[in-house]
Amino acid sequence: MIRTILYATDLGLYAPYVLQHAVSLAQAYKAELYVVHAVEPMGLFAESVLQTYLDKDTLERLRTDGLDVVMSNIQQRVLEGFRDEMGEAYENLDLIRTVRVIRGDPPQVILEQARELAVDAVVLGAHSQDSCNGTSLGRTATCVMQLAEVPVYLVPMLQTRARADF
């Protein structure tokens, strides 16, 4: 039985489409819905640019206080985006127990949240930024599929279906 679902979002172009699937599943199973968005750590290039233009104290304040503010703003944006996307089905947002924005590697964050929240299923989009290898699964979807301890519901992205030449 599915009582709790984790919806992992990248907040990308197809996030509303994946959200519809997560909400539909939650409604069908009368399940609670948790939402997580992983924010990848700053890369070396971004870090070096900041070090070039900011003094040590300002950089440290940005790392501590600034990132918390950014994370909070992202969390608020996620909720507002859901309200906009849901439109008339706004009451379905009551299914969402919590929205978490967490810094870290997306597959690792998703898997940790699935375990921590003890969810019964995970919903995420299945896309790749570079499908030269002929697969439509991105790194995050592949890792979560391989390592998840619960069923994973993958939503194929629309651009993937349009390119399929079966």
N, C-alpha and C positions, 0 to 999 in steps of 0.2 A: 504494500500500500504506500502511496506517495502522499505524505503529509506536509513535507517541506521541500522547497525548490530553491536552488541558488541560480540566479540569472547573472552571468558574467558579461559585462558590456564593455566594448571598446569606445563607446560614444561616437562611433563612426557613422557614415552615411546610411548603413543598413541597420543600425541599432533599433530604430522604431519597429522595423519588420521583425526582428528577433524578439523584441519586447512583446509584440502581439502573440507570438507563440508561447512565451513564458506565461503571460497572463491567461491565455486560453487553457494551458495545462493546469495552472493554479485553480482556475474556475472549475474545470472538469473534475479535478480531484479534491476540490474544496481544501486546497493546500495553502500554506503560508508561503510567501515569496520573499526571498532575501536577494538584494542586489549588491554586486561588488564591481568596482572599477579599479583596476590596477594602474598606478602611475609609475612608469619606469624611471629608475634613478637617472640623474643627469649623466650624460656621457663625458668622456675625458675632454672633448673639444669644448663643450659648453662650460665645463668647470674651468678650463684654462682661459676662456674668454672672460669669465667673471673675475678670475684672479688678476687679469690684466687691467681691468677697469675699476675694481673695488679694492679698498684697503682691507686689511685683515679683519678688523673689528666689524666693518659693515658686512663683509662676506659671512662672518660667523653669525651675525644677527639675522641675515637673510636665510641662512641654513636652518636656524632654529625657529624664529618667529615667522618669517616670510613663508616658509613651506607649509606651516600649519594653516596660515590664512589662505594660501592657494588651495590646499586640500579641502578646506571648509567651503570655499567658493565653488569648487568643482562639485562637491556633494550637493550644494544648493542648486547648481545648474542642472544636475542630473534630475532632481525632483521637478524642477520647472519644465525641463524638456519632456518628462513623462506626462505632465499635465497638458502641455501643448499637443503632444502626439496622441494622447488618449481622447481628447475632445469630449464628445458626448459620453463616452464610457469612463469618465473621470472617477466615478464611484469605484471602479475596479482598482484604483490605487489603494483602496483599503486593504487589499490583499498583501500589499508590501509591508513587511514588518520593519525592515531597516534598509538603509542605503549606506554602504561602506566604501570609502575611497581610501585605498591603501597603497603606500609606496612599496615597490618591489617588482620582481620579474613576474609578468602576468600568469604564466602557468603555475608557478609556485604559489602565488597569492590565491589563485582560484582553488587549488588543491588544499591549501591550508585552511581556507575559509569553509570549504566543504566539510572537512574533518571537524573543525572547531564548532561549526553550527550544527553538525550531525544531520545534514540534509539527506534527503532520499533520492534526489536527482539534481543534475546540473544542466542548465540550458546555455548554449553559446552559439555564436555564428561560426560557420566553417568557411573561412576564406583565406586567401593568400595574397600578399602584395605582389608576389612574383610567382606566377604559375608556369614558368618556363619548363619546370620538370614534369608538367602534365597532370599535376594533382591540384585539387582545389582546396586542400587542407593546409592551413597555415601552421606555423610552429606551435602556437598556443593550443589550437584545437588538437593537433597531433599529440602533444604532451599530455593534455588533460584526458584524451581518449585512452592513452596507453596506461596512465597511472591512477586514474580515478577509481575509487572503491565503490562508487555508486553508478547507476546508469547515467549516460550522457546523451542529451538530446541535442544534436547538431542541426542547425538551420542553414541550409545552403543559401549562399548569397545570389541575388538575381543576376549579377554580371556573369557568374559562373555558368548558370543555365543558358544564358544567351549565347555563350561562346561554344557550348558543347556541340561537337560535330559527330554525333553517333549515327 
